[in-house]
């Protein structure tokens, strides 16, 4: 019964993963891989180098600098996205006028292709012609170098990623909130519990299973969020907004010569980091009594 699924996953995920691990143990680049030039078939001449690529990466400050910013970017985006999503979902869970309209409006960003959204935000952040700086100039405030200043560029990529991630969080949290029995709130209100006490003692425990899962998924997606960084800043200015996955892409597809082996090693390290985080996160959930 599961054989077709296992076969498809093996072909789509297993083979590329195995190929990537193999290349990470070699010195493969665009000058020594197998390739076709006209009618000539040039065989591969790369050599097996073992763990040399991993040793070089882990002993280089570039990796640790990228890892530090990637971790900060991930924690910042996921934290803000979760807080905003939970707040807005809690508001939409109440009986308010026009609730259906607000629900649809807040989910719209999720339905827009990511690259379209990023390009739209890039126009908004344009230092000379962007709407944001036009508004600031109209109020007598100097324009902000959104994408040319390292600090503001980091703020910009976080804002865009949060904007893209909030709709998913709203949908997930709204579903979790609607699953919490109303009787619990009624009983707590009769016992004299104020809104904050009802939120901390009923709402948060009631949505903990769902919130734990969506935070994990959001962390994995954000850690590997290539489109926002690459399309908005291309890792710039300089390399200030470069995260691990965009740097691995740069090694394999932008830099010359293209370093396939080192790029593959970066990819394997990213996978290892996410796997370790997932294991630790699952253990933490189990200690709290959550089943996942």
Backbone torsions as a table, in degrees:
resi	resn	phi	psi	omega
1	UNK	NA	-36.7	-177.2
2	UNK	-96.4	-4.7	-176.1
3	UNK	-58.1	-43.9	179.2
4	UNK	-60.1	-41.1	179.8
5	UNK	-65.5	-44.4	179.7
6	UNK	-61.4	-40.0	179.8
7	UNK	-64.8	-45.1	-179.6
8	UNK	-64.1	-45.3	179.4
9	UNK	-62.7	-38.8	178.9
10	UNK	-62.6	-38.4	-179.5
11	UNK	-75.4	-42.9	-174.4
12	UNK	-78.8	-37.7	-175.0
13	UNK	-110.1	-45.1	-173.6
14	UNK	-62.2	-47.4	-177.3
15	UNK	-65.8	-49.6	177.6
16	UNK	-59.3	-37.6	178.9
17	UNK	-65.0	-46.4	178.5
18	UNK	-63.1	-40.1	177.7
19	UNK	-63.8	-39.5	178.8
20	UNK	-65.6	-41.9	178.0
21	UNK	-63.1	-42.2	179.1
22	UNK	-61.8	-47.7	-179.3
23	UNK	-62.6	-32.1	-179.7
24	UNK	-66.9	-14.9	179.7
25	UNK	-99.9	12.3	-179.6
26	UNK	-124.0	-176.9	174.7
27	UNK	-111.2	35.2	-175.4
28	UNK	-65.1	132.8	170.4
29	UNK	-145.6	-176.4	-173.9
30	UNK	-68.6	-11.7	-179.2
31	UNK	-91.4	-14.5	-175.7
32	UNK	-129.1	8.1	175.5
33	UNK	-87.2	162.5	178.1
34	UNK	-66.8	135.8	-177.4
35	UNK	-155.5	164.3	179.5
36	UNK	-117.8	125.0	176.4
37	UNK	-121.5	107.0	-175.0
38	UNK	65.0	-120.6	178.3
39	UNK	-100.2	4.3	-176.8
40	UNK	-94.6	130.4	175.9
41	UNK	-101.0	113.5	-178.9
42	UNK	-100.8	119.7	-178.0
43	UNK	-74.0	162.2	178.3
44	UNK	-71.9	142.1	179.3
45	UNK	-127.0	12.8	-179.0
46	UNK	-73.4	157.6	-175.8
47	UNK	-114.0	157.2	175.8
48	UNK	-79.9	125.2	-177.7
49	UNK	-120.2	6.4	177.7
50	UNK	67.5	-131.1	-175.7
51	UNK	-95.0	16.6	-177.6
52	UNK	-59.9	-39.6	-179.8
53	UNK	-63.3	-42.1	179.8
54	UNK	-66.7	-40.3	178.3
55	UNK	-62.0	-43.6	-180.0
56	UNK	-64.5	-40.8	-178.6
57	UNK	-66.8	-48.4	-175.8
58	UNK	-70.4	-19.0	177.8
59	UNK	-95.5	2.5	-178.8
60	UNK	-103.5	133.6	-179.4
61	UNK	-64.7	-21.9	-179.6
62	UNK	-58.3	-44.6	-179.4
63	UNK	-61.7	-46.5	-176.3
64	UNK	-70.0	-34.4	174.9
65	UNK	-63.8	-45.4	179.0
66	UNK	-64.9	-39.6	-179.6
67	UNK	-64.8	-40.6	179.2
68	UNK	-61.5	-46.7	179.3
69	UNK	-68.1	-37.5	178.9
70	UNK	-62.3	-42.3	178.9
71	UNK	-65.1	-43.7	179.4
72	UNK	-64.5	-42.7	178.0
73	UNK	-60.9	-43.6	-178.0
74	UNK	-67.1	-48.7	-179.3
75	UNK	-62.4	-43.7	-179.9
76	UNK	-63.2	-47.7	-178.7
77	UNK	-64.5	-46.8	-176.5
78	UNK	-66.7	-41.1	-178.9
79	UNK	-63.2	-49.9	-178.5
80	UNK	-65.9	-41.5	179.8
81	UNK	-61.7	-43.8	-179.4
82	UNK	-65.2	-45.8	-178.5
83	UNK	-64.2	-44.4	178.0
84	UNK	-65.4	-44.6	-179.5
85	UNK	-61.6	-43.3	179.6
86	UNK	-66.7	-41.0	179.8
87	UNK	-63.5	-48.1	-179.3
88	UNK	-67.9	-37.9	177.7
89	UNK	-64.4	-38.4	178.7
90	UNK	-65.1	-36.2	177.2
91	UNK	-70.1	-41.2	-179.2
92	UNK	-73.7	-14.7	180.0
93	UNK	-79.5	-8.5	179.3
94	UNK	-92.6	163.0	178.1
95	UNK	-82.5	94.3	178.4
96	UNK	-122.9	154.3	-179.2
97	UNK	-68.2	132.0	179.7
98	UNK	78.0	22.9	-176.2
99	UNK	-61.3	-39.8	-179.2
100	UNK	-63.3	-40.0	178.6
101	UNK	-63.9	-44.8	-179.6
102	UNK	-63.3	-38.4	179.0
103	UNK	-62.1	-45.8	180.0
104	UNK	-64.9	-43.7	-177.2
105	UNK	-61.9	-38.2	-177.5
106	UNK	-77.1	-17.9	179.7
107	UNK	-92.9	-12.3	-178.1
108	UNK	-52.8	-46.2	-179.6
109	UNK	-55.6	-28.4	-179.5
110	UNK	-70.6	-28.8	-177.9
111	UNK	-85.8	-10.2	179.1
112	UNK	-88.4	131.7	177.7
113	UNK	-53.3	140.9	-173.9
114	UNK	-58.4	-41.0	-176.4
115	UNK	-68.0	-32.0	176.9
116	UNK	-66.7	-44.2	179.5
117	UNK	-62.5	-43.1	-178.5
118	UNK	-64.3	-43.2	179.0
119	UNK	-64.9	-35.6	177.1
120	UNK	-64.2	-44.0	177.8
121	UNK	-65.9	-35.0	178.6
122	UNK	-62.5	-37.1	175.9
123	UNK	-67.3	-39.6	178.3
124	UNK	-63.8	-35.1	-177.8
125	UNK	-85.1	-0.9	-179.4
126	UNK	-56.8	128.3	-172.3
127	UNK	-66.2	-34.0	-175.6
128	UNK	-95.7	-39.9	-171.2
129	UNK	-119.2	2.3	-177.3
130	UNK	-70.7	149.2	-178.6
131	UNK	-63.8	-36.5	-177.7
132	UNK	-60.8	-47.0	178.5
133	UNK	-71.1	-29.0	175.4
134	UNK	-63.4	-40.9	178.3
135	UNK	-65.7	-43.4	179.3
136	UNK	-63.4	-43.8	178.6
137	UNK	-61.6	-38.3	178.6
138	UNK	-64.6	-26.9	178.1
139	UNK	-92.9	8.6	178.5
140	UNK	81.4	16.7	-179.5
141	UNK	-107.9	136.3	179.5
142	UNK	-62.1	143.6	178.5
143	UNK	-62.1	151.7	-178.2
144	UNK	-99.8	131.9	175.6
145	UNK	-76.8	75.2	-169.7
146	UNK	-55.7	-45.0	-172.3
147	UNK	-109.1	-1.4	179.5
148	UNK	-106.8	-13.1	176.7
149	UNK	-100.9	132.0	-175.9
150	UNK	-55.5	-45.0	-177.7
151	UNK	-68.1	-47.3	-179.4
152	UNK	-67.4	-32.4	177.2
153	UNK	-63.6	-39.5	177.9
154	UNK	-66.6	-39.5	176.3
155	UNK	-62.7	-41.1	-177.7
156	UNK	-63.0	-46.2	-177.9
157	UNK	-67.1	-33.5	177.2
158	UNK	-67.1	-42.9	180.0
159	UNK	-60.3	-46.2	-178.3
160	UNK	-64.7	-43.4	-178.6
161	UNK	-66.8	-37.9	176.1
162	UNK	-63.5	-43.1	179.5
163	UNK	-59.8	-37.4	179.1
164	UNK	-75.2	-29.7	-173.9
165	UNK	-90.6	-22.5	-176.4
166	UNK	-60.2	-42.2	-179.4
167	UNK	-57.0	-43.7	177.4
168	UNK	-60.0	-43.2	-179.2
169	UNK	-65.1	-37.8	178.8
170	UNK	-62.4	-46.9	-178.7
171	UNK	-61.0	-46.5	-178.3
172	UNK	-64.6	-46.4	-178.4
173	UNK	-69.0	-35.7	178.9
174	UNK	-64.5	-42.0	176.1
175	UNK	-62.0	-40.7	179.6
176	UNK	-67.0	-40.8	180.0
177	UNK	-64.2	-38.0	-178.9
178	UNK	-71.9	-14.8	178.5
179	UNK	-87.0	-10.0	178.5
180	UNK	-79.4	124.5	-176.5
181	UNK	-60.1	134.5	178.4
182	UNK	-65.0	-27.1	-178.5
183	UNK	-59.6	-31.8	179.3
184	UNK	-65.7	-41.1	178.4
185	UNK	-67.1	-40.1	-179.5
186	UNK	-64.5	-42.3	179.3
187	UNK	-66.1	-41.0	179.9
188	UNK	-66.0	-38.3	179.3
189	UNK	-66.3	-37.5	177.4
190	UNK	-66.9	-29.1	178.8
191	UNK	-82.5	-0.8	176.2
192	UNK	93.1	13.0	180.0
193	UNK	-72.7	135.1	177.9
194	UNK	-82.3	171.4	-176.9
195	UNK	-56.1	-40.9	-179.3
196	UNK	-65.2	-40.1	178.2
197	UNK	-66.4	-39.0	177.2
198	UNK	-65.0	-37.2	179.8
199	UNK	-67.4	-45.6	-175.6
200	UNK	-76.4	-31.1	-174.7
201	UNK	-100.6	-14.3	179.8
202	UNK	-121.2	-53.7	-175.0
203	UNK	-64.3	-55.2	-176.0
204	UNK	-60.7	-46.5	175.9
205	UNK	-63.8	-32.4	-177.9
206	UNK	-70.8	-27.4	-178.4
207	UNK	-106.2	6.6	-173.8
208	UNK	-61.8	-37.4	-178.9
209	UNK	-64.7	-45.7	179.9
210	UNK	-69.6	-44.5	-177.7
211	UNK	-63.1	-36.6	177.7
212	UNK	-61.6	-41.2	-179.9
213	UNK	-70.1	-44.2	-177.2
214	UNK	-70.2	-31.4	175.8
215	UNK	-65.8	-40.4	177.3
216	UNK	-63.2	-48.2	179.3
217	UNK	-61.9	-43.5	179.9
218	UNK	-63.5	-36.2	178.3
219	UNK	-64.7	-45.2	-179.9
220	UNK	-64.7	-44.1	-179.7
221	UNK	-63.9	-43.7	-177.4
222	UNK	-68.4	-39.7	179.1
223	UNK	-57.9	-33.4	-178.9
224	UNK	-108.7	22.8	-175.2
225	UNK	-75.0	86.6	-178.4
226	UNK	-73.9	-46.0	-171.3
227	UNK	-59.3	-44.2	-175.3
228	UNK	-61.9	-49.8	-177.5
229	UNK	-66.1	-48.8	-172.0
230	UNK	-71.2	-41.9	-177.3
231	UNK	-76.7	-29.0	-177.0
232	UNK	-85.9	-45.3	-175.0
233	UNK	-127.0	-12.5	-173.8
234	UNK	54.9	32.1	179.5
235	UNK	85.8	-5.5	-175.9
236	UNK	-88.1	-177.0	-2.6
237	UNK	-67.4	139.6	-172.1
238	UNK	67.8	-115.9	174.5
239	UNK	-131.9	26.9	-172.7
240	UNK	-66.6	-32.3	-178.6
241	UNK	-106.6	13.2	-179.5
242	UNK	-71.4	126.5	173.8
243	UNK	-105.0	176.3	-173.3
244	UNK	-57.5	-45.7	-173.7
245	UNK	-70.6	-34.8	178.5
246	UNK	-71.9	-32.1	177.8
247	UNK	-70.1	-39.3	176.5
248	UNK	-61.7	-40.3	176.5
249	UNK	-62.6	-42.7	-178.9
250	UNK	-60.8	-41.2	-180.0
251	UNK	-61.8	-38.4	-172.6
252	UNK	-90.6	-25.0	-171.9
253	UNK	-127.7	-12.4	-175.8
254	UNK	-114.0	-52.3	-177.4
255	UNK	-65.4	154.2	176.9
256	UNK	-127.0	127.6	-0.2
257	UNK	-75.1	153.0	-179.5
258	UNK	-69.1	122.5	-175.1
259	UNK	-100.7	88.4	-176.2
260	UNK	-68.8	-37.0	-176.5
261	UNK	-66.3	-49.0	-179.9
262	UNK	-66.1	-38.7	177.2
263	UNK	-61.2	-42.6	178.1
264	UNK	-63.7	-38.0	178.7
265	UNK	-64.9	-40.1	175.0
266	UNK	-60.9	-41.9	178.6
267	UNK	-62.1	-41.0	178.4
268	UNK	-65.5	-40.3	178.5
269	UNK	-64.5	-38.1	176.2
270	UNK	-61.6	-44.1	178.6
271	UNK	-62.2	-42.0	179.7
272	UNK	-63.2	-44.5	179.9
273	UNK	-61.2	-44.7	180.0
274	UNK	-67.7	-36.5	178.0
275	UNK	-65.1	-42.6	178.2
276	UNK	-64.0	-42.1	178.3
277	UNK	-61.8	-42.9	-179.4
278	UNK	-62.2	-43.3	178.7
279	UNK	-62.4	-45.7	179.6
280	UNK	-64.7	-39.9	-179.6
281	UNK	-65.3	-41.6	178.7
282	UNK	-63.7	-41.2	178.3
283	UNK	-62.7	-40.4	178.5
284	UNK	-63.4	-40.2	178.2
285	UNK	-65.5	-39.7	-179.9
286	UNK	-65.6	-37.4	178.6
287	UNK	-64.5	-28.5	178.5
288	UNK	-86.6	2.3	177.7
289	UNK	88.6	8.5	-180.0
290	UNK	-87.1	142.7	178.0
291	UNK	-103.7	119.9	-179.9
292	UNK	-147.8	NA	NA
